[in-house]
Amino acid sequence: MERTGSRTGPPVRLSRLTAVLSAGLLAAGALVATAPAAGAADADLARNGGFEAGLDGWSCTGGSGTTVGTPVHGGTSALKATPAGSDNARCSQTVTVKPDSAYTLGAWVQGSYVYLGASGTGTTDVSTWTQSAGAYRQLTTSFRTGPTTTSVTVYTHGWYGTPAYYADDLTLTGPGGGPVAVPAAPTGLRAGTATASAVPLSWTASAGATGYRVYRGGTKVLDTTGTSATVTGLAASSAYSFQVSAVNSAGESAKSAAVSVTTATGGGGGGNGGLPAHALVGYLHSSFANGSGYTRMADVPDSWDVINLAFGEPTSVTSGDIRFSLCPVAECPNVESEAEFKAAIKAKQAAGKKVLISIGGQNGQVQLASTAARDAFVSSVSKIIDTYGLDGLDIDFEGHSLSLATGDTDFRSPTTPVIVNLISAVKYLKAKYGAGFVLTMAPETFFVQLGYQYYGSGPWGGQDPRAGAYLPVIHALRDDLTLLHVQDYNSGSIMGLDNQYHSMGGADFHIAMTDMLLTGFPVAGDQSKVFPALRPEQVAIGLPASTQAGNGHTSPAEVTKALDCLTKGTSCGTYRTHGTWSGLRGLMAWSINWDRFNNGEFAKNFDAYFGS
C-alpha cells in the first residue's frame, strides 16, 4: 500500500529485472555447458517452429504476436511479438515428450532481452536469453524430463517496456512422446487435520497424470494439477468419504481407495474473526493525507466490514519498535481528536465492524532481524492495540522487509531470521489476544504468486531473494490467519497455473491469481514442495478502489466477472479455474479514502453484488 496515489510500479520491479536476468545468465551458462548430444532417433517435435503457417500451434499473451516476412532467419516467415505495459509478449506451445528423456531446445532470435525456455519439465525448468541481438542469434538450452512428464511448454518472450522482438526456426529435439496411456489410480490418499468446514487431502503422484479429480461421496468436487487439495464448504461434526482419480489426455483412471474423515465441531483454522460471510476490507489513511483527503473514523461508510488503520511504522528499519499516531493537524486540518477517534472505533465495533492496525505500507520497512527486534515488535504492537482497543493486526510488509537468505529453499521450514522472527511474533500476539484476534495480510504478488516460478535467490543464486518470501509466513500462520488479500495491482505479469502470463487490470488477472491461492501450487516448480490451498473464507481479492489509487485498477464490470467465475463458475473467459468457491470471503481495496473520493463506486459495486 502506498501513501500517494498511483505510481509507475512497486520498488521490487526494478530489482526483479536485474535479478531475473542475472539468474538467467547463470542458468543459461550452466545448462548450455551440459547440453546432451541428440540421439540418432531424435526428432524435431516443435510444431510450426518456423512460423511458416502463421501462429498455428502457438499462443501469444495479450494478442502480442504476429508473423512477418522480414526479418526472417529461414523460410518466408518469422514471429514478431511486441511487449506492452506489463505484458512481456510470451508465445508458447505445449509439446508431447517422453518421461526421463533428454531434450535440446533452440531458436534464432533478434532484439533486446529475448528469452527462450521450457516449463513443466518435471525436473528443473530452463531458460536462456540474449541481452541484445541486432541480427539473428541462436539461443540453445537443454533439459531432462521427469519420470512422469509427458508434455512440456516451450516459449519465447521479451521484456517489459522493450521494443518488438523476432524469433524463427524454433526446434525441440529429442525422443517423441509415445501413445499416452490412461494413468493408474493414485495411491496413498490421506487426510490432514480437518476443520469444521474443510478437509486437506494429499496423495502420491500417478505416472503420466496431468491432473487429478477429487470426489466426495462419489461426486466430483474439484480438479487440481497438484497432489494435494482442500475440500471446503463442509458441515461441522459430519462424516465424509473422499477418493481421487488421475487424468490425462487419454482419459481418467479408476478412483483411489477411499479415506473417511469427520469434520471438527466448530472454529478451526483461525476462524472467521467474527466477519460476515462476504466482507469488504479497506485501508483508512489515518496517519497521513494524500490526494484523496483525510477521512475521519466516524465518517467511514457502513459498507466497510474491516477497517485497517494505515499505518503503524517502525522508528527504524531494524528496531521492531512500531509507532502509530493520527495525522498532524497541519497536514490534515479536519483530523479528529484522539478521544473522538477512540470513541468512533468503539462505535464501529458496536456495529459489528473490525478495526485493525496495519503495519508497514510502502514506506514502513520492517526487518525483524534479531530477537530483540522481535520482542520490541510484540511489545509496541500490543501497546497500539491496547491503546485504541483494536481487534487485531494486518501485516503489510513491502519493499525489502522480507527476503530469504541464500540456502533457505523450503517454505515449510524457513531459516531466515526476518521470516522466523515475524512468525514467532505474530504467534505470540495471537496467543496473547485469543481466538477473537483478527489476523490479515496484504502482500504483493511478487512475494506470493511469483513463488510458482521463483523462490528466493534460486538454485544457482542471483535471483531476487524477495521472490515468494511471504509464502513461509502465510504457511506457518495459516491456522491463525483470518484473511489473506494479496495486492492484485502495482504488479508485473505473473504466471498462473496454466503456465501463461496474466496481466493486471482485468478479470483474468484476479481469477488466475486467486485460483492459485485456492488450489495450491508447487513452489519454484518443485512438485515435492507444494504450497497447500487456503480455505476460500480466508481469501479476498485486493484491488485499487479507483484509477487514482494505484496501477491495475479494475472496472466494476470486470470485478463482477472475476467474482462470477470464482464463486459461480461463470464468466471465466479463457482461464479454467480448478474449482468454484462460493465461500470466497470478499474484496479488499486500497483505499477507503480513495473510494470516497470516487463517490463510493467500489463499495457500491460490492454491496450490489453480495446484496448488502
ChimeraX attribute file (.defattr): number of C-alpha atoms within 10 A of each C-alpha:
attribute: neighborCount
match mode: 1-to-1
recipient: residues
	/A:1	28
	/A:2	21
	/A:3	17
	/A:4	15
	/A:5	19
	/A:6	17
	/A:7	13
	/A:8	10
	/A:9	16
	/A:10	20
	/A:11	14
	/A:12	20
	/A:13	16
	/A:14	10
	/A:15	13
	/A:16	18
	/A:17	15
	/A:18	14
	/A:19	19
	/A:20	17
	/A:21	21
	/A:22	17
	/A:23	23
	/A:24	21
	/A:25	19
	/A:26	18
	/A:27	22
	/A:28	22
	/A:29	13
	/A:30	14
	/A:31	18
	/A:32	16
	/A:33	10
	/A:34	11
	/A:35	17
	/A:36	15
	/A:37	13
	/A:38	14
	/A:39	12
	/A:40	8
	/A:41	9
	/A:42	15
	/A:43	15
	/A:44	16
	/A:45	20
	/A:46	19
	/A:47	18
	/A:48	18
	/A:49	25
	/A:50	24
	/A:51	26
	/A:52	19
	/A:53	13
	/A:54	17
	/A:55	19
	/A:56	12
	/A:57	15
	/A:58	17
	/A:59	17
	/A:60	22
	/A:61	20
	/A:62	17
	/A:63	13
	/A:64	18
	/A:65	24
	/A:66	17
	/A:67	20
	/A:68	16
	/A:69	12
	/A:70	12
	/A:71	17
	/A:72	24
	/A:73	21
	/A:74	13
	/A:75	12
	/A:76	14
	/A:77	22
	/A:78	29
	/A:79	26
	/A:80	24
	/A:81	25
	/A:82	25
	/A:83	22
	/A:84	17
	/A:85	14
	/A:86	20
	/A:87	24
	/A:88	28
	/A:89	26
	/A:90	24
	/A:91	27
	/A:92	21
	/A:93	19
	/A:94	18
	/A:95	17
	/A:96	18
	/A:97	23
	/A:98	24
	/A:99	21
	/A:100	17
	/A:101	16
	/A:102	21
	/A:103	27
	/A:104	19
	/A:105	26
	/A:106	21
	/A:107	23
	/A:108	22
	/A:109	32
	/A:110	24
	/A:111	20
	/A:112	19
	/A:113	20
	/A:114	24
	/A:115	23
	/A:116	28
	/A:117	24
	/A:118	23
	/A:119	20
	/A:120	20
	/A:121	24
	/A:122	21
	/A:123	17
	/A:124	17
	/A:125	21
	/A:126	21
	/A:127	26
	/A:128	27
	/A:129	24
	/A:130	21
	/A:131	12
	/A:132	13
	/A:133	16
	/A:134	9
	/A:135	14
	/A:136	17
	/A:137	16
	/A:138	18
	/A:139	21
	/A:140	21
	/A:141	27
	/A:142	26
	/A:143	26
	/A:144	22
	/A:145	22
	/A:146	17
	/A:147	15
	/A:148	17
	/A:149	23
	/A:150	26
	/A:151	20
	/A:152	19
	/A:153	17
	/A:154	24
	/A:155	22
	/A:156	26
	/A:157	27
	/A:158	27
	/A:159	22
	/A:160	18
	/A:161	13
	/A:162	16
	/A:163	14
	/A:164	22
	/A:165	24
	/A:166	29
	/A:167	31
	/A:168	28
	/A:169	22
	/A:170	27
	/A:171	21
	/A:172	25
	/A:173	21
	/A:174	23
	/A:175	21
	/A:176	19
	/A:177	16
	/A:178	11
	/A:179	10
	/A:180	16
	/A:181	16
	/A:182	18
	/A:183	22
	/A:184	19
	/A:185	22
	/A:186	23
	/A:187	17
	/A:188	13
	/A:189	18
	/A:190	18
	/A:191	18
	/A:192	12
	/A:193	14
	/A:194	21
	/A:195	24
	/A:196	21
	/A:197	22
	/A:198	24
	/A:199	23
	/A:200	19
	/A:201	22
	/A:202	18
	/A:203	18
	/A:204	14
	/A:205	22
	/A:206	20
	/A:207	18
	/A:208	23
	/A:209	28
	/A:210	19
	/A:211	18
	/A:212	25
	/A:213	21
	/A:214	24
	/A:215	20
	/A:216	17
	/A:217	13
	/A:218	13
	/A:219	11
	/A:220	14
	/A:221	16
	/A:222	20
	/A:223	21
	/A:224	20
	/A:225	20
	/A:226	24
	/A:227	24
	/A:228	24
	/A:229	27
	/A:230	23
	/A:231	22
	/A:232	21
	/A:233	16
	/A:234	16
	/A:235	17
	/A:236	17
	/A:237	15
	/A:238	13
	/A:239	12
	/A:240	16
	/A:241	13
	/A:242	25
	/A:243	26
	/A:244	28
	/A:245	24
	/A:246	29
	/A:247	23
	/A:248	17
	/A:249	13
	/A:250	13
	/A:251	12
	/A:252	19
	/A:253	21
	/A:254	15
	/A:255	19
	/A:256	20
	/A:257	15
	/A:258	18
	/A:259	16
	/A:260	13
	/A:261	18
	/A:262	19
	/A:263	19
	/A:264	19
	/A:265	14
	/A:266	13
	/A:267	14
	/A:268	17
	/A:269	21
	/A:270	21
	/A:271	22
	/A:272	21
	/A:273	20
	/A:274	13
	/A:275	19
	/A:276	14
	/A:277	13
	/A:278	20
	/A:279	23
	/A:280	22
	/A:281	29
	/A:282	29
	/A:283	24
	/A:284	25
	/A:285	27
	/A:286	24
	/A:287	20
	/A:288	20
	/A:289	19
	/A:290	15
	/A:291	13
	/A:292	19
	/A:293	17
	/A:294	22
	/A:295	21
	/A:296	18
	/A:297	22
	/A:298	17
	/A:299	9
	/A:300	17
	/A:301	12
	/A:302	12
	/A:303	18
	/A:304	21
	/A:305	21
	/A:306	23
	/A:307	26
	/A:308	26
	/A:309	23
	/A:310	28
	/A:311	30
	/A:312	25
	/A:313	22
	/A:314	22
	/A:315	14
	/A:316	13
	/A:317	19
	/A:318	18
	/A:319	19
	/A:320	28
	/A:321	23
	/A:322	25
	/A:323	16
	/A:324	20
	/A:325	14
	/A:326	18
	/A:327	18
	/A:328	14
	/A:329	12
	/A:330	8
	/A:331	14
	/A:332	18
	/A:333	12
	/A:334	14
	/A:335	22
	/A:336	18
	/A:337	12
	/A:338	12
	/A:339	10
	/A:340	14
	/A:341	18
	/A:342	18
	/A:343	16
	/A:344	18
	/A:345	22
	/A:346	19
	/A:347	14
	/A:348	21
	/A:349	17
	/A:350	10
	/A:351	11
	/A:352	15
	/A:353	21
	/A:354	23
	/A:355	27
	/A:356	26
	/A:357	24
	/A:358	26
	/A:359	26
	/A:360	24
	/A:361	22
	/A:362	16
	/A:363	16
	/A:364	24
	/A:365	23
	/A:366	30
	/A:367	24
	/A:368	26
	/A:369	21
	/A:370	16
	/A:371	17
	/A:372	14
	/A:373	22
	/A:374	25
	/A:375	19
	/A:376	18
	/A:377	25
	/A:378	20
	/A:379	16
	/A:380	18
	/A:381	25
	/A:382	18
	/A:383	15
	/A:384	18
	/A:385	17
	/A:386	11
	/A:387	10
	/A:388	18
	/A:389	16
	/A:390	22
	/A:391	21
	/A:392	24
	/A:393	24
	/A:394	25
	/A:395	20
	/A:396	26
	/A:397	25
	/A:398	27
	/A:399	21
	/A:400	15
	/A:401	20
	/A:402	26
	/A:403	24
	/A:404	26
	/A:405	18
	/A:406	16
	/A:407	14
	/A:408	17
	/A:409	19
	/A:410	16
	/A:411	24
	/A:412	14
	/A:413	12
	/A:414	21
	/A:415	18
	/A:416	16
	/A:417	19
	/A:418	23
	/A:419	23
	/A:420	20
	/A:421	23
	/A:422	24
	/A:423	19
	/A:424	18
	/A:425	20
	/A:426	20
	/A:427	15
	/A:428	14
	/A:429	19
	/A:430	21
	/A:431	11
	/A:432	11
	/A:433	14
	/A:434	10
	/A:435	15
	/A:436	15
	/A:437	24
	/A:438	27
	/A:439	25
	/A:440	26
	/A:441	23
	/A:442	24
	/A:443	26
	/A:444	26
	/A:445	22
	/A:446	27
	/A:447	25
	/A:448	25
	/A:449	28
	/A:450	23
	/A:451	26
	/A:452	24
	/A:453	21
	/A:454	25
	/A:455	28
	/A:456	26
	/A:457	23
	/A:458	22
	/A:459	17
	/A:460	14
	/A:461	16
	/A:462	20
	/A:463	24
	/A:464	25
	/A:465	23
	/A:466	27
	/A:467	29
	/A:468	28
	/A:469	27
	/A:470	26
	/A:471	23
	/A:472	22
	/A:473	21
	/A:474	21
	/A:475	19
	/A:476	18
	/A:477	19
	/A:478	20
	/A:479	14
	/A:480	23
	/A:481	24
	/A:482	27
	/A:483	28
	/A:484	26
	/A:485	23
	/A:486	26
	/A:487	27
	/A:488	28
	/A:489	26
	/A:490	26
	/A:491	21
	/A:492	25
	/A:493	19
	/A:494	24
	/A:495	20
	/A:496	22
	/A:497	24
	/A:498	13
	/A:499	14
	/A:500	19
	/A:501	22
	/A:502	25
	/A:503	24
	/A:504	24
	/A:505	21
	/A:506	19
	/A:507	25
	/A:508	23
	/A:509	24
	/A:510	29
	/A:511	25
	/A:512	27
	/A:513	24
	/A:514	26
	/A:515	24
	/A:516	24
	/A:517	21
	/A:518	25
	/A:519	26
	/A:520	25
	/A:521	29
	/A:522	19
	/A:523	24
	/A:524	22
	/A:525	21
	/A:526	16
	/A:527	15
	/A:528	11
	/A:529	15
	/A:530	20
	/A:531	24
	/A:532	23
	/A:533	20
	/A:534	26
	/A:535	26
	/A:536	28
	/A:537	26
	/A:538	23
	/A:539	25
	/A:540	24
	/A:541	25
	/A:542	24
	/A:543	29
	/A:544	30
	/A:545	28
	/A:546	26
	/A:547	16
	/A:548	18
	/A:549	28
	/A:550	24
	/A:551	22
	/A:552	24
	/A:553	22
	/A:554	23
	/A:555	18
	/A:556	18
	/A:557	11
	/A:558	17
	/A:559	24
	/A:560	18
	/A:561	22
	/A:562	26
	/A:563	24
	/A:564	20
	/A:565	24
	/A:566	27
	/A:567	17
	/A:568	15
	/A:569	18
	/A:570	13
	/A:571	16
	/A:572	19
	/A:573	12
	/A:574	7
	/A:575	18
	/A:576	15
	/A:577	22
	/A:578	22
	/A:579	19
	/A:580	20
	/A:581	22
	/A:582	19
	/A:583	17
	/A:584	22
	/A:585	27
	/A:586	23
	/A:587	21
	/A:588	30
	/A:589	27
	/A:590	25
	/A:591	28
	/A:592	28
	/A:593	26
	/A:594	31
	/A:595	23
	/A:596	20
	/A:597	18
	/A:598	16
	/A:599	11
	/A:600	17
	/A:601	17
	/A:602	27
	/A:603	26
	/A:604	14
	/A:605	16
	/A:606	21
	/A:607	16
	/A:608	10
	/A:609	13
	/A:610	11
	/A:611	8
	/A:612	11
